[in-house]
Amino acid sequence: MSVMFWRERKDYIYAVLTIVLVMSLTFYLRGLPMHTFWSGFLFGVTVLIVFSGYDYYRFRRRRNERLRQVVPQVDLTPQSQAEQDLLKLLDEQKDYYEKKMAGIRHFDEDLTDVVRLWSHQMKVPLSVLNLMGQTDDFTRDELKDQTFQLENYLNMLLHYLRLNHEQTDYRFTHVPMKPLIQAIVRKFAPLFIRKGLSVTVDGDATWTTDEKWLSFALEQIISNAVKYTKKGKVSVRISPRSVRISDTGIGILKEDLPRLFEHGFTGYNGRRDKKATGLGFFLAKEVADRLSLSIDVASEIDKGTTVTVYRSELALKK
C-alpha cells in the first residue's frame, strides 16, 4: 500500500526536491549565509513530514472504504457445527486446489526442460538429413537410421506427454516377457547390426503389468545400452522377479549414479557423447514409478553397465 502511495505522489516529491535544489543553488551563488537556508530547510521538512503523514492516513482510509464497497467484509466465525464443518470443507478444497496448481506449475517447468532437451536431440538427425539432401551422398541404410532416430525421439516426447496426462489409463494384464523383449530387440536390430553388437535374451516369465508402458521403459534402457556400447554385446536376462539388461559399453561414474534419473543429467556419458541429453533413464524411471517397479543401476567405467528392473513384492504375489 505504501508503495502505491508514494508512486502516486512521486510528482510532488520531484517538485519539492527541485525547489530545494534551486534554493540551495541560489543561496550558494549569491553568497547568502547557508545557516539561514538550513534553518528554513529543516522547518520546511518538518511541515512536509506532518503533511505527508496526514495525507497517508487519508489515503489508507479512502482505500479501505473502497475495498469494503467492492468486497464486503464477511464474518466467517461459525455459528453452528454445520457451519464449522462447511468451513473445514472449504479449507480442504482450498488446499487441494493450491496443491493442484503447484503440481501444474511444476509440470510446466519440467515440460519446458524436457522439450528443450528433446529439441536438442532432434537437431542431430535433422542436420544429418539436411546435409544428405545438399550433397546427395547417402545410402538407404543411412537414411533409415536417421528417420529411425527421429521417430524414436518423437515417440519419447509423445509418451512423456501421455504419461503426465490425468486421463492416462494403465491396463494390467499377464504379459509374456520374452516376446516383449524380443520385439524391442527387433526394433533396434539395425543399430545392433550397424555397430556389430551381439545380443542375447535368456529366460522367460510372465508379469502382471501394463505391456505398452513397460515396453516403452525397457526401450529406453536398451536404447542407452546400444548407444553407449561400441563393441561387445548386450544381454538380457528375464526372471519372475526382474529383467536384467547388461552391456559392455563405456560405463557410468559411481558418483553419477545417484543423479542418473534426473532429467537433463548426462554425467560421464554426456561428456563423452555430446549428443546425450539424459532423457532415456529419466523417462524409464517415471514409467517404473507408475507401474510400481524399481530400477537399479550398477556400472564400471569402460567395462559396462547393468540395469535391473525389479517387480514389487505385491506384484510377485499375483
C-alpha positions as CSV (number, residue, x, y, z in Angstrom):
1,M,0.0,0.0,0.0
2,S,2.8,2.4,0.9
3,V,4.5,1.7,-2.4
4,M,1.3,2.7,-4.2
5,F,1.0,5.9,-2.1
6,W,4.5,7.1,-2.9
7,R,4.1,6.1,-6.5
8,E,1.0,8.4,-6.8
9,R,2.9,11.2,-5.0
10,K,6.1,11.0,-7.0
11,D,5.4,14.2,-9.0
12,Y,5.1,16.2,-5.8
13,I,8.3,14.6,-4.4
14,Y,10.2,15.6,-7.6
15,A,8.8,19.1,-7.4
16,V,9.9,19.6,-3.7
17,L,13.4,18.2,-4.5
18,T,13.6,20.6,-7.4
19,I,12.6,23.6,-5.3
20,V,15.2,22.6,-2.6
21,L,17.9,22.3,-5.3
22,V,17.1,25.7,-6.8
23,M,17.0,27.4,-3.4
24,S,20.3,25.9,-2.3
25,L,22.0,27.0,-5.6
26,T,20.5,30.5,-5.2
27,F,22.0,30.8,-1.7
28,Y,25.3,29.4,-2.8
29,L,25.7,31.6,-5.9
30,R,24.6,34.8,-4.2
31,G,26.9,34.2,-1.2
32,L,24.0,34.3,1.3
33,P,24.5,32.7,4.7
34,M,23.9,29.0,4.5
35,H,22.8,28.6,8.1
36,T,19.7,30.7,7.2
37,F,19.0,28.2,4.3
38,W,19.4,25.2,6.6
39,S,17.1,26.7,9.2
40,G,14.4,27.3,6.6
41,F,15.0,23.8,5.1
42,L,14.6,22.0,8.4
43,F,11.4,23.9,9.2
44,G,10.0,23.0,5.7
45,V,11.0,19.3,6.1
46,T,9.1,19.2,9.4
47,V,6.0,20.7,7.9
48,L,6.3,18.3,4.9
49,I,6.6,15.2,7.2
50,V,3.5,16.2,9.1
51,F,1.5,16.9,6.0
52,S,2.7,13.7,4.4
53,G,1.7,11.6,7.4
54,Y,-1.8,13.2,7.4
55,D,-2.1,12.6,3.6
56,Y,-1.1,9.0,4.0
57,Y,-3.7,8.5,6.7
58,R,-6.4,9.9,4.4
59,F,-5.1,7.7,1.6
60,R,-5.3,4.5,3.7
61,R,-8.8,5.4,4.9
62,R,-10.2,6.0,1.4
63,R,-8.6,2.8,0.1
64,N,-10.1,0.7,2.9
65,E,-13.5,2.3,2.3
66,R,-13.3,1.4,-1.4
67,L,-12.3,-2.1,-0.6
68,R,-15.3,-2.6,1.7
69,Q,-17.6,-1.3,-1.0
70,V,-16.1,-3.8,-3.6
71,V,-15.5,-6.7,-1.3
72,P,-17.9,-6.6,1.7
73,Q,-16.4,-7.8,5.0
74,V,-17.9,-11.2,5.8
75,D,-17.9,-12.7,9.3
76,L,-16.7,-16.3,8.8
77,T,-17.0,-17.2,12.5
78,P,-19.0,-20.5,12.6
79,Q,-22.3,-20.2,14.5
80,S,-23.1,-23.9,14.4
81,Q,-21.5,-27.3,13.9
82,A,-22.8,-27.4,10.3
83,E,-21.1,-24.1,9.5
84,Q,-17.9,-25.3,11.2
85,D,-17.9,-28.4,9.0
86,L,-18.6,-26.4,5.9
87,L,-15.6,-24.0,6.6
88,K,-13.4,-27.1,7.2
89,L,-14.6,-28.5,3.8
90,L,-13.8,-25.1,2.1
91,D,-10.3,-25.1,3.7
92,E,-9.7,-28.6,2.4
93,Q,-10.9,-27.7,-1.1
94,K,-8.6,-24.6,-1.0
95,D,-5.6,-26.8,0.0
96,Y,-6.5,-29.3,-2.7
97,Y,-6.6,-26.7,-5.5
98,E,-3.5,-25.0,-4.3
99,K,-1.6,-28.3,-4.4
100,K,-3.1,-29.0,-7.8
101,M,-1.9,-25.6,-9.1
102,A,1.5,-26.2,-7.7
103,G,1.6,-29.5,-9.5
104,I,0.6,-27.9,-12.8
105,R,3.3,-25.2,-12.4
106,H,5.9,-28.0,-11.6
107,F,4.8,-30.0,-14.7
108,D,5.1,-26.9,-16.9
109,E,8.6,-26.3,-15.6
110,D,9.5,-29.9,-16.2
111,L,7.9,-29.9,-19.7
112,T,9.9,-26.8,-20.7
113,D,13.1,-28.6,-19.7
114,V,12.2,-31.8,-21.4
115,V,11.2,-30.1,-24.7
116,R,14.4,-28.1,-24.6
117,L,16.4,-31.4,-24.2
118,W,14.2,-33.1,-26.8
119,S,14.8,-30.4,-29.4
120,H,18.5,-30.7,-28.8
121,Q,18.2,-34.4,-29.7
122,M,16.1,-33.7,-32.8
123,K,18.6,-31.3,-34.2
124,V,21.2,-34.0,-34.8
125,P,19.3,-36.3,-37.2
126,L,17.7,-33.3,-38.9
127,S,21.1,-31.7,-39.5
128,V,22.3,-35.0,-41.0
129,L,19.2,-35.3,-43.2
130,N,19.7,-31.7,-44.4
131,L,23.4,-32.5,-45.2
132,M,22.3,-35.6,-47.1
133,G,19.9,-33.6,-49.1
134,Q,22.5,-31.0,-50.0
135,T,25.3,-33.4,-51.0
136,D,23.2,-36.3,-52.4
137,D,25.8,-38.6,-50.7
138,F,23.9,-41.1,-48.7
139,T,22.8,-44.7,-48.6
140,R,19.4,-46.2,-48.0
141,D,20.6,-47.6,-44.6
142,E,21.9,-44.2,-43.5
143,L,18.6,-42.6,-44.4
144,K,16.7,-45.3,-42.5
145,D,19.0,-44.8,-39.5
146,Q,18.2,-41.1,-39.3
147,T,14.5,-41.4,-39.8
148,F,14.5,-44.1,-37.1
149,Q,16.2,-41.7,-34.7
150,L,13.6,-39.0,-35.5
151,E,10.7,-41.5,-34.9
152,N,12.3,-42.7,-31.7
153,Y,12.7,-39.1,-30.3
154,L,9.2,-38.1,-31.3
155,N,7.9,-41.3,-29.6
156,M,9.7,-40.3,-26.4
157,L,8.0,-36.8,-26.3
158,L,4.6,-38.2,-27.0
159,H,4.9,-40.8,-24.3
160,Y,6.1,-38.2,-21.8
161,L,3.0,-36.1,-22.5
162,R,0.7,-39.1,-22.2
163,L,2.5,-40.2,-19.0
164,N,1.6,-36.9,-17.3
165,H,-1.9,-36.6,-18.6
166,E,-4.7,-37.1,-16.0
167,Q,-6.7,-39.4,-18.3
168,T,-3.8,-41.8,-19.0
169,D,-5.0,-45.3,-18.2
170,Y,-3.0,-48.4,-17.3
171,R,-4.2,-51.8,-18.4
172,F,-2.6,-54.5,-16.3
173,T,-2.6,-57.9,-18.0
174,H,-0.5,-61.1,-17.9
175,V,2.5,-60.2,-20.2
176,P,4.9,-62.8,-21.5
177,M,8.2,-61.0,-21.1
178,K,10.4,-62.9,-23.7
179,P,8.3,-61.9,-26.7
180,L,8.1,-58.4,-25.4
181,I,11.9,-58.1,-25.1
182,Q,12.4,-59.8,-28.5
183,A,10.1,-57.2,-30.2
184,I,12.2,-54.4,-28.7
185,V,15.4,-56.1,-29.9
186,R,14.0,-56.4,-33.4
187,K,13.2,-52.7,-33.3
188,F,16.8,-51.8,-32.6
189,A,18.2,-54.5,-34.9
190,P,19.6,-52.0,-37.5
191,L,21.6,-50.4,-34.7
192,F,22.9,-53.7,-33.4
193,I,23.9,-54.8,-37.0
194,R,25.5,-51.4,-37.9
195,K,27.6,-51.4,-34.7
196,G,28.4,-55.2,-34.9
197,L,27.0,-55.9,-31.5
198,S,25.6,-59.3,-30.4
199,V,22.5,-59.6,-28.3
200,T,21.2,-62.4,-26.2
201,V,17.8,-62.8,-24.5
202,D,17.7,-65.6,-21.8
203,G,15.0,-66.8,-19.5
204,D,11.3,-66.1,-19.6
205,A,8.5,-65.1,-17.2
206,T,5.0,-63.7,-17.2
207,W,4.5,-60.4,-15.4
208,T,1.2,-58.7,-14.5
209,T,1.8,-55.2,-15.8
210,D,0.9,-52.7,-18.5
211,E,2.5,-54.0,-21.6
212,K,2.7,-50.8,-23.6
213,W,4.3,-48.7,-20.8
214,L,6.7,-51.4,-19.7
215,S,7.8,-51.8,-23.3
216,F,8.5,-48.1,-23.5
217,A,10.6,-48.1,-20.3
218,L,12.6,-51.1,-21.5
219,E,13.1,-49.5,-24.9
220,Q,14.8,-46.5,-23.2
221,I,17.2,-48.8,-21.3
222,I,18.0,-51.0,-24.3
223,S,18.5,-47.9,-26.4
224,N,21.0,-46.5,-24.0
225,A,22.8,-49.9,-23.9
226,V,23.2,-49.9,-27.7
227,K,24.1,-46.2,-27.8
228,Y,27.0,-46.4,-25.4
229,T,28.4,-49.8,-26.4
230,K,30.9,-49.6,-29.2
231,K,31.9,-53.3,-29.3
232,G,30.9,-56.4,-27.5
233,K,27.3,-57.4,-26.6
234,V,24.1,-56.5,-24.9
235,S,22.5,-59.3,-22.9
236,V,19.0,-59.5,-21.3
237,R,18.2,-61.9,-18.5
238,I,14.5,-62.4,-17.6
239,S,13.2,-63.9,-14.4
240,P,9.9,-63.8,-12.5
241,R,11.4,-61.1,-10.2
242,S,13.4,-58.9,-12.6
243,V,14.7,-58.0,-16.0
244,R,18.5,-57.5,-16.1
245,I,20.0,-55.7,-19.1
246,S,23.8,-55.7,-19.3
247,D,26.2,-54.1,-21.9
248,T,29.9,-53.8,-22.4
249,G,29.8,-50.1,-23.0
250,I,31.6,-47.1,-21.6
251,G,30.1,-47.3,-18.2
252,I,28.9,-44.7,-15.7
253,L,30.9,-43.0,-12.9
254,K,30.0,-44.1,-9.4
255,E,29.3,-40.6,-8.3
256,D,26.9,-40.0,-11.2
257,L,24.6,-42.9,-10.3
258,P,22.5,-41.1,-7.6
259,R,21.6,-38.4,-10.2
260,L,21.1,-40.7,-13.1
261,F,17.3,-40.4,-13.2
262,E,17.2,-36.6,-13.2
263,H,16.0,-35.2,-16.5
264,G,18.8,-33.4,-18.3
265,F,21.6,-35.1,-16.3
266,T,24.2,-36.7,-18.6
267,G,27.3,-37.1,-16.3
268,Y,30.2,-39.0,-17.7
269,N,28.3,-40.3,-20.8
270,G,27.3,-36.7,-21.6
271,R,31.0,-35.6,-21.6
272,R,32.0,-38.4,-23.9
273,D,28.9,-38.2,-26.2
274,K,28.0,-34.5,-26.9
275,K,24.6,-35.7,-28.3
276,A,23.5,-37.1,-24.9
277,T,20.6,-35.4,-23.1
278,G,19.8,-37.8,-20.2
279,L,16.1,-38.3,-21.1
280,G,16.2,-42.0,-21.5
281,F,16.8,-43.0,-17.9
282,F,14.5,-40.2,-16.7
283,L,11.6,-41.4,-18.7
284,A,12.2,-45.1,-17.8
285,K,12.2,-44.1,-14.0
286,E,9.0,-42.1,-14.5
287,V,7.2,-45.1,-16.0
288,A,8.6,-47.5,-13.5
289,D,7.3,-45.5,-10.6
290,R,3.8,-45.6,-12.1
291,L,4.0,-49.3,-12.6
292,S,5.2,-50.0,-9.1
293,L,8.6,-51.1,-10.4
294,S,12.1,-50.2,-9.2
295,I,15.3,-49.7,-11.2
296,D,18.8,-50.4,-10.0
297,V,21.9,-49.5,-12.0
298,A,25.4,-50.9,-11.5
299,S,28.3,-49.8,-13.6
300,E,32.0,-49.7,-14.1
301,I,33.9,-47.3,-16.3
302,D,35.0,-48.9,-19.7
303,K,33.6,-52.3,-18.6
304,G,29.8,-51.8,-18.9
305,T,26.5,-51.2,-17.2
306,T,23.9,-53.4,-15.8
307,V,20.3,-52.1,-15.4
308,T,17.9,-54.2,-13.4
309,V,14.1,-53.6,-13.4
310,Y,12.5,-55.2,-10.3
311,R,8.9,-56.1,-9.7
312,S,7.3,-55.1,-6.4
313,E,6.6,-57.7,-3.7
314,L,2.9,-57.2,-4.3
315,A,3.2,-57.9,-8.0
316,L,5.2,-61.0,-7.3
317,K,2.3,-62.5,-5.3
318,K,-0.2,-62.1,-8.2
